[in-house]
């Protein structure tokens, strides 16, 4: 029973980790696409620089926060996912 629980926990953690990093990739692609798409419409060079700096800060902090979340879930996955699995099993 404990081995089955551990494998379910590992599967849920792996799936969450894939979705989290997938979200980060989509975020990066979206932000870079928007920056490149609006580039021709920005007349002032200082506004262009400000947009790139703001985008870099946004991507840096979001990537770091998702990384911290994934690490936290990895360290405490037994508690986090164990509780989820118990509630899911109770609902069946």
TIDRENDREN-426738 format. One record per residue (C-alpha): residue number from 1; x, y, z. Coordinates in steps of 0.05 Angstrom, whole numbers, plus 32768, in hexadecimal, padded with zeros to 4 digits. Each point is the difference from the previous one (the first is absolute). Example, Ala and Ser with C-alpha at 12.3 -4.5 7.8 and 13.67 -1.06 7.14 Angstrom:
<pt><num>1</num><px>80F6</px><py>7FA6</py><pz>809C</pz></pt>
<pt><num>2</num><px>801B</px><py>8045</py><pz>7FF3</pz></pt>
//
This chain:
<pt><num>1</num><px>8000</px><py>8000</py><pz>8000</pz></pt>
<pt><num>2</num><px>8038</px><py>8031</py><pz>8012</pz></pt>
<pt><num>3</num><px>8025</px><py>7FF0</py><pz>7FBF</pz></pt>
<pt><num>4</num><px>7FC0</px><py>800E</py><pz>7FD8</pz></pt>
<pt><num>5</num><px>7FF7</px><py>8042</py><pz>8025</pz></pt>
<pt><num>6</num><px>8048</px><py>8013</py><pz>7FF3</pz></pt>
<pt><num>7</num><px>7FF9</px><py>7FF2</py><pz>7FB5</pz></pt>
<pt><num>8</num><px>7FC0</px><py>8029</py><pz>7FFD</pz></pt>
<pt><num>9</num><px>8022</px><py>8039</py><pz>8024</pz></pt>
<pt><num>10</num><px>803B</px><py>7FFD</py><pz>7FD0</pz></pt>
<pt><num>11</num><px>7FD1</px><py>7FFF</py><pz>7FC4</pz></pt>
<pt><num>12</num><px>7FD9</px><py>803D</py><pz>8019</pz></pt>
<pt><num>13</num><px>8041</px><py>8026</py><pz>800F</pz></pt>
<pt><num>14</num><px>801C</px><py>7FF0</py><pz>7FBB</pz></pt>
<pt><num>15</num><px>7FC1</px><py>8017</py><pz>7FDE</pz></pt>
<pt><num>16</num><px>7FFF</px><py>8041</py><pz>8028</pz></pt>
<pt><num>17</num><px>8049</px><py>800C</py><pz>7FF2</pz></pt>
<pt><num>18</num><px>7FF5</px><py>7FF7</py><pz>7FB5</pz></pt>
<pt><num>19</num><px>7FC4</px><py>802F</py><pz>8000</pz></pt>
<pt><num>20</num><px>8026</px><py>8034</py><pz>8029</pz></pt>
<pt><num>21</num><px>803C</px><py>8002</py><pz>7FD2</pz></pt>
<pt><num>22</num><px>7FD2</px><py>7FFD</py><pz>7FC3</pz></pt>
<pt><num>23</num><px>7FDE</px><py>803E</py><pz>801B</pz></pt>
<pt><num>24</num><px>8043</px><py>8022</py><pz>8006</pz></pt>
<pt><num>25</num><px>8012</px><py>7FEF</py><pz>7FB8</pz></pt>
<pt><num>26</num><px>7FBD</px><py>801A</py><pz>7FE7</pz></pt>
<pt><num>27</num><px>8008</px><py>8040</py><pz>8029</pz></pt>
<pt><num>28</num><px>8046</px><py>800C</py><pz>7FE3</pz></pt>
<pt><num>29</num><px>7FE6</px><py>7FF4</py><pz>7FB9</pz></pt>
<pt><num>30</num><px>7FC5</px><py>802E</py><pz>800A</pz></pt>
<pt><num>31</num><px>8027</px><py>8039</py><pz>801E</pz></pt>
<pt><num>32</num><px>8036</px><py>7FFD</py><pz>7FCB</pz></pt>
<pt><num>33</num><px>7FCC</px><py>7FFC</py><pz>7FC9</pz></pt>
<pt><num>34</num><px>7FDC</px><py>803D</py><pz>801B</pz></pt>
<pt><num>35</num><px>8040</px><py>8027</py><pz>8007</pz></pt>
<pt><num>36</num><px>8015</px><py>7FF0</py><pz>7FB9</pz></pt>
<pt><num>37</num><px>7FBA</px><py>800D</py><pz>7FE4</pz></pt>
<pt><num>38</num><px>7FFA</px><py>8046</py><pz>801E</pz></pt>
<pt><num>39</num><px>8048</px><py>8014</py><pz>7FF2</pz></pt>
<pt><num>40</num><px>7FF1</px><py>8023</py><pz>7FBD</pz></pt>
<pt><num>41</num><px>7FCA</px><py>802A</py><pz>8021</pz></pt>
<pt><num>42</num><px>802C</px><py>801D</py><pz>8037</pz></pt>
<pt><num>43</num><px>801E</px><py>8041</py><pz>7FE8</pz></pt>
<pt><num>44</num><px>802C</px><py>8012</py><pz>803B</pz></pt>
<pt><num>45</num><px>803E</px><py>7FD6</py><pz>800E</pz></pt>
<pt><num>46</num><px>7FFB</px><py>800C</py><pz>804B</pz></pt>
<pt><num>47</num><px>7FBA</px><py>7FE1</py><pz>8001</pz></pt>
<pt><num>48</num><px>801C</px><py>7FC3</py><pz>7FDB</pz></pt>
<pt><num>49</num><px>8036</px><py>7FF9</py><pz>8035</pz></pt>
<pt><num>50</num><px>7FCE</px><py>8007</py><pz>8038</pz></pt>
<pt><num>51</num><px>7FD3</px><py>7FCA</py><pz>7FE1</pz></pt>
<pt><num>52</num><px>803A</px><py>7FD0</py><pz>7FFA</pz></pt>
<pt><num>53</num><px>8017</px><py>800D</py><pz>8047</pz></pt>
<pt><num>54</num><px>7FB9</px><py>7FF7</py><pz>801B</pz></pt>
<pt><num>55</num><px>7FF8</px><py>7FBF</py><pz>7FD8</pz></pt>
<pt><num>56</num><px>8043</px><py>7FE6</py><pz>801A</pz></pt>
<pt><num>57</num><px>7FEB</px><py>800F</py><pz>8048</pz></pt>
<pt><num>58</num><px>7FBC</px><py>7FE0</py><pz>7FF6</pz></pt>
<pt><num>59</num><px>801F</px><py>7FC1</py><pz>7FE2</pz></pt>
<pt><num>60</num><px>8037</px><py>7FFC</py><pz>8034</pz></pt>
<pt><num>61</num><px>7FD1</px><py>8005</py><pz>803C</pz></pt>
<pt><num>62</num><px>7FCB</px><py>7FD1</py><pz>7FE3</pz></pt>
<pt><num>63</num><px>8034</px><py>7FCC</py><pz>7FED</pz></pt>
<pt><num>64</num><px>8020</px><py>8005</py><pz>8045</pz></pt>
<pt><num>65</num><px>7FBD</px><py>7FFA</py><pz>8023</pz></pt>
<pt><num>66</num><px>7FEB</px><py>7FC3</py><pz>7FD8</pz></pt>
<pt><num>67</num><px>8045</px><py>7FE1</py><pz>800D</pz></pt>
<pt><num>68</num><px>7FF8</px><py>800C</py><pz>804B</pz></pt>
<pt><num>69</num><px>7FBA</px><py>7FE3</py><pz>7FFF</pz></pt>
<pt><num>70</num><px>8018</px><py>7FC1</py><pz>7FDC</pz></pt>
<pt><num>71</num><px>8039</px><py>7FF8</py><pz>8032</pz></pt>
<pt><num>72</num><px>7FD1</px><py>8009</py><pz>803B</pz></pt>
<pt><num>73</num><px>7FCF</px><py>7FCD</py><pz>7FE4</pz></pt>
<pt><num>74</num><px>803A</px><py>7FD0</py><pz>7FF6</pz></pt>
<pt><num>75</num><px>8018</px><py>8007</py><pz>8048</pz></pt>
<pt><num>76</num><px>7FBB</px><py>7FF9</py><pz>801E</pz></pt>
<pt><num>77</num><px>7FDD</px><py>7FD5</py><pz>7FCB</pz></pt>
<pt><num>78</num><px>7FED</px><py>7FCA</py><pz>8031</pz></pt>
<pt><num>79</num><px>7FD6</px><py>802F</py><pz>8029</pz></pt>
<pt><num>80</num><px>7FE4</px><py>802A</py><pz>7FC6</pz></pt>
<pt><num>81</num><px>7FED</px><py>7FC7</py><pz>7FD1</pz></pt>
<pt><num>82</num><px>7FF1</px><py>7FCE</py><pz>8037</pz></pt>
<pt><num>83</num><px>7FC9</px><py>802D</py><pz>801A</pz></pt>
<pt><num>84</num><px>7FE5</px><py>800A</py><pz>7FB9</pz></pt>
<pt><num>85</num><px>8000</px><py>7FB5</py><pz>7FF3</pz></pt>
<pt><num>86</num><px>7FDC</px><py>7FF2</py><pz>8042</pz></pt>
<pt><num>87</num><px>7FCA</px><py>8032</py><pz>7FEE</pz></pt>
<pt><num>88</num><px>7FFA</px><py>7FE5</py><pz>7FBA</pz></pt>
<pt><num>89</num><px>7FF9</px><py>7FB9</py><pz>801A</pz></pt>
<pt><num>90</num><px>7FCD</px><py>8015</py><pz>8034</pz></pt>
<pt><num>91</num><px>7FD4</px><py>801E</py><pz>7FC8</pz></pt>
<pt><num>92</num><px>7FFC</px><py>7FBE</py><pz>7FDA</pz></pt>
//
